[in-house]
């Protein structure tokens, strides 16, 4: 592959964009990373901590396998960076479930080859004794914890092959002579052989991505002054999560709301988060005696809650009738997306971005190809064409 071919423009310097830049740089790509904000002003960086925590579904083994691999990868990556306890803590996560659900999940994980040392079933009496929570069982997962979003994204883009250009909002996109060109609001133009959009909310302004369905979801996290009688170091999660003792505060979240553009801290959401805090700690707190401090942000969510990762179909051209393989379809050359992670970006994006970097470099393994087929951004169109099922049966 020529040096000119090993160039990439990435739009969006959050966890998806930073992770992809990191993996492409390691493959000797020259990466230009653009963001419309100054680096210190990227929205999620104002949150004190984000959770890295697996999420599982009872009837979706493919999704569960991905979660396990991604959780292990993110956990080890943060370990390698050797952040101080001020910026990351990997003490695992306790996921709480209604009676009977945790037992079923443990049996499910045994079928998908999860190392037993990675998880531990917690019966109802243990949950009650340790956390003062009634009528719940749980599972402790080793590969969980929290990290400062600013710290990890900054560490990911320190590679010499990555050039960050902040305050560069994309206004124009064109493709000619095997190169993508981006014109920015500051009148600067950038070009590369590969173009990857990792900013969810930029997609709606670009007609190349009209077939991608993403919903904007508001979330609020609150910071509660650390309570002395709360001793747990691990994250506790059950319809909300508690990240304990981040520089003297407990991080509790997150509320979710669609069709809500309020960028200020909401008293109603503060009340909801306090209820979650009380449920997870047993501490009864008076809202009137506490400051409503925290963070408000927006996440992009797809209809099936899986991210969109991979190459983009050319929607301006008629879909091939009765295609026999993905190669029969019209794809935009070297145009990719890596977005729509919702609240699971810091768990999923580092690992999934590694898979996408391999695809861009044409060096993907069979496992990586399978993951990207599952997360294909055009999976809705592929399903209509009858290709999605064939992919998973390894018939194409």
C-alpha positions in Angstrom: 0.0 0.0 0.0 1.4 3.4 -1.0 2.2 6.2 1.5 -0.6 8.3 0.0 -3.1 5.5 0.5 -2.1 5.2 4.2 -3.7 8.6 5.1 -6.9 9.2 7.0 -9.2 12.1 8.0 -11.2 11.5 11.1 -14.0 13.8 12.1 -14.7 13.9 15.8 -12.1 13.6 18.6 -14.2 11.9 21.3 -13.6 8.3 22.3 -14.6 6.8 18.9 -12.4 9.2 16.9 -9.5 9.1 19.3 -9.5 5.3 19.5 -9.6 4.9 15.7 -6.8 7.5 15.3 -4.7 5.5 17.8 -5.1 2.2 16.0 -4.5 3.6 12.5 -1.4 5.4 13.7 -0.1 2.2 15.1 -0.6 0.7 11.5 1.6 3.6 10.2 -1.2 5.7 8.9 -0.8 9.5 8.8 -4.0 10.6 10.6 -5.6 14.1 10.7 -8.1 14.3 13.5 -10.6 17.2 13.3 -13.0 18.5 15.9 -15.3 21.5 15.8 -14.4 22.3 19.4 -11.2 23.2 21.1 -9.8 20.0 22.6 -10.5 21.1 26.2 -14.1 22.0 25.3 -15.2 18.6 23.9 -18.5 18.1 25.7 -17.8 14.7 27.4 -14.5 16.0 28.8 -16.5 18.0 31.3 -17.7 14.8 33.0 -15.5 13.7 35.8 -15.7 10.0 35.1 -17.2 7.6 32.6 -17.9 3.9 33.3 -16.4 1.0 31.5 -19.0 -1.6 32.2 -20.3 -4.5 30.1 -24.0 -4.7 29.4 -25.6 -8.1 28.6 -28.8 -9.3 27.0 -30.4 -12.7 27.8 -31.2 -13.6 24.3 -28.4 -12.1 22.2 -25.2 -14.2 22.4 -23.5 -12.3 19.6 -23.9 -9.0 21.4 -22.8 -10.6 24.7 -19.6 -12.0 23.1 -18.8 -8.6 21.7 -19.3 -7.0 25.1 -17.0 -9.4 26.8 -14.2 -8.9 24.3 -14.6 -5.2 24.3 -14.7 -4.9 28.1 -11.5 -7.0 28.4 -9.8 -4.8 25.7 -10.8 -1.5 27.3 -9.8 -2.7 30.7 -6.3 -3.8 29.6 -5.8 -0.6 27.5 -6.5 1.6 30.5 -4.2 -0.6 32.5 -1.4 -0.1 30.0 -1.7 3.7 30.2 -1.1 3.4 33.9 -3.2 6.4 34.9 -3.2 7.6 38.5 -6.1 6.7 40.8 -7.2 10.3 40.3 -7.9 9.6 36.6 -8.9 5.9 36.5 -9.8 3.1 38.8 -10.4 -0.5 37.7 -12.0 -2.2 40.6 -14.7 -4.0 38.6 -18.5 -3.5 38.4 -21.4 -5.2 40.2 -24.4 -5.5 38.0 -27.7 -6.0 40.0 -30.6 -8.1 38.6 -34.0 -9.2 39.7 -34.1 -12.6 41.3 -33.5 -15.3 38.7 -32.0 -13.1 36.0 -28.4 -13.2 37.2 -28.5 -17.0 37.4 -29.7 -17.2 33.8 -26.9 -14.8 32.6 -24.2 -16.9 34.4 -25.4 -20.0 32.5 -25.4 -18.0 29.3 -21.9 -16.8 29.8 -20.7 -20.3 30.4 -21.9 -21.2 26.9 -19.9 -18.4 25.2 -16.6 -19.3 26.7 -16.2 -16.6 29.3 -13.2 -17.2 31.7 -14.8 -18.0 35.0 -12.3 -15.7 36.8 -13.8 -12.8 34.9 -17.1 -12.9 36.8 -18.6 -14.1 40.1 -22.3 -14.7 41.0 -23.5 -12.8 44.0 -26.5 -14.3 45.8 -29.3 -12.2 47.4 -27.8 -12.5 50.9 -24.4 -11.2 49.8 -25.9 -8.3 48.0 -28.0 -7.4 51.0 -25.1 -7.7 53.4 -22.6 -5.7 51.4 -24.8 -3.1 49.8 -28.0 -3.1 51.9 -30.0 -3.7 48.8 -33.0 -6.0 49.0 -34.5 -8.5 46.5 -31.6 -8.4 44.1 -28.9 -10.8 43.0 -25.8 -9.7 41.1 -22.8 -10.5 39.1 -19.3 -9.1 39.8 -17.4 -8.5 36.5 -13.6 -8.0 36.8 -13.3 -6.1 33.5 -15.0 -2.9 34.6 -14.1 0.5 36.2 -14.1 4.1 35.4 -11.7 6.5 33.6 -11.5 10.3 33.0 -12.8 10.8 29.5 -10.4 13.6 28.8 -7.4 11.7 30.1 -7.9 8.6 28.0 -8.8 10.5 24.8 -5.8 12.7 25.2 -3.5 9.6 25.8 -4.9 7.9 22.7 -3.9 10.7 20.4 -0.3 11.3 21.6 1.1 9.2 18.8 3.5 11.0 16.4 1.4 10.0 13.4 -1.7 11.8 14.7 -2.3 15.5 14.0 -5.1 17.1 16.0 -6.7 20.1 14.4 -9.2 21.7 16.8 -11.9 24.3 16.0 -12.4 22.8 12.6 -16.0 22.3 11.7 -16.6 20.5 8.4 -18.6 22.5 5.9 -17.9 20.8 2.5 -17.1 17.3 1.4 -15.9 16.1 -2.0 -14.1 13.1 -3.6 -11.9 13.2 -6.6 -8.8 11.3 -7.8 -9.1 8.7 -5.0 -8.9 11.4 -2.3 -11.5 12.8 0.1 -11.4 16.6 0.6 -12.9 18.4 3.6 -13.4 22.2 3.6 -13.7 23.7 7.1 -15.3 26.9 8.4 -11.9 28.4 8.9 -11.3 28.1 5.1 -8.7 25.4 5.5 -8.9 22.3 3.3 -7.7 18.8 4.3 -7.4 15.7 2.2 -6.7 12.0 2.7 -7.5 8.6 1.0 -9.8 7.5 3.8 -12.5 9.5 5.5 -14.2 8.4 8.8 -17.0 10.3 10.6 -17.0 9.6 14.3 -19.1 12.6 15.4 -22.7 11.4 15.5 -24.4 14.8 15.3 -22.4 15.8 12.2 -24.0 13.0 10.2 -27.4 14.7 10.0 -25.9 17.6 8.1 -24.3 15.4 5.4 -26.4 13.8 2.7 -24.0 10.9 2.4 -25.4 9.5 5.6 -29.2 9.9 5.0 -29.9 6.2 5.5 -28.4 6.2 9.0 -31.0 6.5 11.8 -29.7 8.0 15.0 -31.7 9.5 17.8 -30.4 12.3 20.1 -30.7 11.4 23.7 -30.1 13.7 26.7 -28.4 12.4 29.8 -27.6 14.0 33.1 -25.0 12.9 35.6 -24.8 14.2 39.1 -21.9 14.5 41.5 -22.8 13.8 45.2 -20.4 14.7 48.0 -18.8 11.4 49.1 -20.6 9.8 52.0 -18.3 8.4 54.7 -20.4 5.3 55.2 -20.1 4.3 51.5 -17.1 2.0 51.4 -17.4 0.3 48.0 -14.7 1.0 45.3 -16.4 -1.0 42.5 -19.1 0.5 40.3 -22.6 -0.6 41.2 -25.1 -0.7 38.4 -28.9 -1.2 38.2 -31.1 1.1 36.1 -28.5 3.7 36.7 -24.9 3.5 38.0 -22.8 4.7 40.9 -19.1 5.4 40.4 -17.8 5.9 44.0 -15.2 8.4 45.2 -14.0 10.3 42.1 -11.9 13.1 43.7 -14.3 13.3 46.7 -17.6 12.9 44.9 -19.8 9.9 44.0 -20.8 10.1 40.3 -24.4 8.9 39.8 -26.3 8.6 36.5 -27.6 8.7 34.1 -31.0 9.9 33.2 -32.2 9.7 29.6 -34.6 11.8 27.7 -35.4 12.2 24.0 -36.6 15.5 22.4 -35.0 17.4 25.2 -32.5 20.1 24.3 -32.1 21.6 27.8 -28.3 21.9 28.3 -28.7 23.1 32.0 -28.8 20.8 35.0 -32.4 19.8 35.7 -33.9 19.6 39.2 -36.2 16.8 38.0 -33.3 14.7 36.8 -31.3 15.5 39.9 -34.2 14.1 41.9 -34.2 10.9 39.7 -30.5 10.5 40.2 -30.8 11.0 44.0 -33.4 8.2 44.0 -31.0 6.0 42.2 -28.2 6.9 44.6 -30.4 6.1 47.6 -31.4 2.8 46.0 -27.7 1.8 45.3 -26.2 3.0 48.7 -29.0 3.0 51.2 -28.2 6.6 52.0 -31.2 8.9 52.4 -30.2 12.3 51.3 -32.1 15.6 51.3 -32.1 17.2 47.9 -32.6 20.7 49.4 -29.3 20.3 51.3 -27.2 19.3 48.2 -25.9 21.3 45.3 -27.2 20.2 41.9 -23.8 19.8 40.4 -22.9 17.5 37.5 -22.8 17.2 33.7 -25.3 17.3 30.9 -24.6 15.7 27.5 -26.1 14.1 24.5 -25.7 10.6 23.1 -26.6 9.2 19.7 -28.6 5.9 19.7 -29.5 3.6 16.8 -32.8 1.7 16.8 -31.2 -1.5 17.9 -28.8 0.3 20.3 -25.8 -1.0 18.5 -23.2 1.4 17.0 -22.8 2.0 13.3 -19.3 0.9 12.3 -18.0 0.3 8.8 -18.2 1.4 5.2 -21.1 3.4 3.9 -23.4 2.5 1.0 -23.9 5.0 -1.8 -27.5 5.8 -1.4 -27.5 8.0 -4.6 -27.2 4.8 -6.7 -30.0 2.2 -7.0 -29.4 -0.9 -5.0 -28.5 -3.9 -7.0 -31.4 -6.3 -7.4 -30.8 -9.8 -5.9 -27.2 -9.2 -4.8 -25.3 -12.3 -4.0 -22.6 -10.7 -1.8 -21.6 -7.4 -0.3 -19.3 -6.9 -3.2 -22.3 -6.6 -5.5 -23.4 -3.3 -3.8 -22.3 0.2 -4.5 -20.1 1.5 -1.6 -18.6 4.9 -1.2 -14.9 4.4 -1.7 -13.0 4.5 1.6 -15.8 6.3 3.4 -16.6 5.0 6.9 -18.5 5.8 10.1 -17.7 4.9 13.6 -20.5 6.2 15.7 -23.8 5.7 17.6 -22.3 4.1 20.7 -24.9 5.7 23.1 -23.8 5.4 26.7 -21.4 2.4 26.0 -18.7 4.2 24.0 -15.9 3.9 26.6 -16.6 0.2 26.9 -17.0 -0.6 23.2 -15.2 2.0 21.0 -11.6 1.2 21.8 -12.0 -2.5 20.7 -14.4 -1.9 17.8 -12.2 0.9 16.5 -9.4 -1.6 16.4 -11.5 -3.8 14.2 -12.4 -0.9 11.9 -8.7 0.1 11.6 -7.9 -3.4 10.4 -10.7 -3.2 7.8 -9.4 0.2 6.5 -5.9 -1.4 6.3 -7.3 -4.6 4.7 -5.7 -6.7 7.4 -8.8 -7.7 9.4 -9.0 -11.2 11.0 -12.1 -13.4 10.5 -13.2 -12.4 14.0 -12.9 -8.7 13.3 -14.8 -9.1 10.0 -17.6 -10.9 11.8 -17.9 -8.1 14.4 -18.0 -5.5 11.6 -20.6 -7.4 9.7 -22.7 -7.4 12.9 -22.3 -3.6 13.3 -22.5 -2.7 9.6 -24.0 0.8 9.4 -26.2 -0.2 6.5 -27.6 -3.4 8.2 -31.1 -2.2 7.7 -30.6 -2.1 3.9 -28.8 -5.4 4.0 -31.6 -7.1 5.9 -34.1 -5.9 3.2 -31.9 -7.3 0.5 -31.6 -10.7 2.3 -27.9 -10.3 2.8 -27.7 -9.8 6.6 -28.7 -13.4 7.5 -26.3 -14.8 4.8 -23.4 -12.9 6.3 -23.9 -14.6 9.7 -24.3 -18.0 8.0 -20.8 -17.3 6.5 -22.3 -17.9 3.0 -20.8 -14.8 1.4 
